[in-house]
């Protein structure tokens, strides 16, 4: 395999806000809104007026992000409360 083919196999495709939100199971507005992207320091690229993301960078960001961890904890706590009341 040549270096060109090796590079092509390692390129991470760019995704949009809807795909990013679905992949990470986070709110769409975190990725669509400029203020939220800055607040949570979400890695992104501006490409001719479009905002795009690399899934590998988002995964690394989510793993170290306190905001994502807090949201996950709230979801677990919320689902636990529903089970107790039922």
LINGI-V904167 format. One record per helix or strand. SS is the DSSP state (helix for helix, strand for strand). FROM is the first residue (numbers start at 1). LEN is the number of residues. If there is no record, write none. Layout:
BEGIN
SS_FROM_LEN ; SS_FROM_LEN
END
This chain:
BEGIN
helix_3_8 ; strand_14_2 ; helix_17_8 ; helix_28_5 ; helix_34_6 ; strand_45_3 ; strand_50_5 ; helix_55_10 ; helix_66_20
END
